[in-house]
Amino acid sequence: MTAPSAKAAPIVERFADLEALSRAAAAAVVQQGEEAIAARGRFDLAISGGSTPRRLLQLLAAEPRALPWQHVHLWWCDERTVPPDHADSNFGMAQHALAPLRLEASHLHRMAGEAEDPASAAADYQRELCAALGEPPVLDLALLGLGPDGHTASLFPHSPGLRATDWVIANPVTSPLTGGATTRITLTAPALHAARAAIVLVAGADKAAALTAVLHGPADVEQYPAQLLAAGPRRVRWLIDEAAASQLETGDLHDPRG
């Protein structure tokens, strides 16, 4: 399977470290939120788990007046098949980081990772997503990451989810990053393509090879699923730190520091 032709060149911005990257991402989230609320009265933001977005969420929580949070609805790009209070839960990480905001429970649209049948949980989430946002479900912003193996959301290399046409699926994956065979609930490439904007946060030297392959390697979404983002109808903004950028050519990068 090869990647579709890109519709627009990605925007790649380099920052010194995770802290600088996270502050830029927080500013971008606030800007997108303000624009969405002004235009449609609400901001539908999908977030990912893992260590990279945690600092971003903490920064947002530290500035509660930056956004009218009563108009913000949080969705998830993917979830591990664990209960929400589990240490590996993407929802649990976000809920803890955003606790100071005291967000309304009805505005937290979590994936039921603890469900006995992940496929049913994915179908339920798709129904909730489409009921709120239409079909296709149009998120205002999807915050994504990149794994050292080239995955984004829970679209892992060589997994069935790379060919999915539904908006939300239970994706069987096998990867050293997941500790072997497991299932993840995830938004699919079509759902991510429907978003009004996407930002990919990439930090750490362990992501450098994957980032270079995704942005400049041969088209091979089976091996590097994050290449699927290039087929979206809108430009994707990549915010990367210097460690992740270490294998990119200098000319590939825009440094917002001037």
C-alpha positions, 0 to 999 in steps of 0.5 A: 500500500502506498501513500496517496499524493500529498495535497499540501506541503507540511509546515515543519517548525523546530524548537529547542526542546520539549518545553519550547515546543509545548509552549508553541503548541499551547499558543496554537491550541488557544488560537484555534480554539478562539477561532472555532468558538467565534465561528461555531460557538464551540471548540472540538479538540481531539488529543493523544496520549503519551509523554509528549502532550502531557506538558502541553496540557499542563500549560493549558491548565495553568492558564484557565482564562486563555480559553472559555473552557465551557465551550470546549469539547475534548475528544480522544485520537486513540485509547489503550484498552485499559480502565480510565484510572489505569496508569496507561490510560490516555484519558487518565493522563489528560484528566489528571493534567487538566484537573485544575480546569474542572471541565464538565464531564459532559464535555469529556468524550472518552473512549471506553478502553475498559470495555470487554468488546473494543469493537463495540466501544469503537462503534459507540464512540463513532456514533457519539462523534457523528451525532455531535459533529456530523458525518464526516465528523469534523474536529476543529483540531487533532493533536497527534504524536509520532512514534519511533516506528512511524505510527500516529494515533494508534495506526501502527505499521502493518495494522488493519486500521491503515485500510479502515474506512470507518471513522473509529475502529478497534485496531489489532496491533503488534509492536514492541512499543505496545509490548506485543499483540494488543488492541487499541481504539483509534480514530482512522485516517479518514477521520483525521483527514476530516479535521479542520487542522492537525498538529503533530508534536514530535520530541526526542532523538528516538523519533529522529529516524521515523520523522525523516522517513515520514517527511522525506522517505519513499511513500510507504504508509504500511511501514510509516503510517504517519505518512497518511496525514499528507493526504488530508485536505488541510496542511499539517503543522509539525512542531518538533524539537531539535533532538527529533530534527537531528536527521533532517536537512537544515533547509527542511526546517523553519525556526520560529526563533528567527 
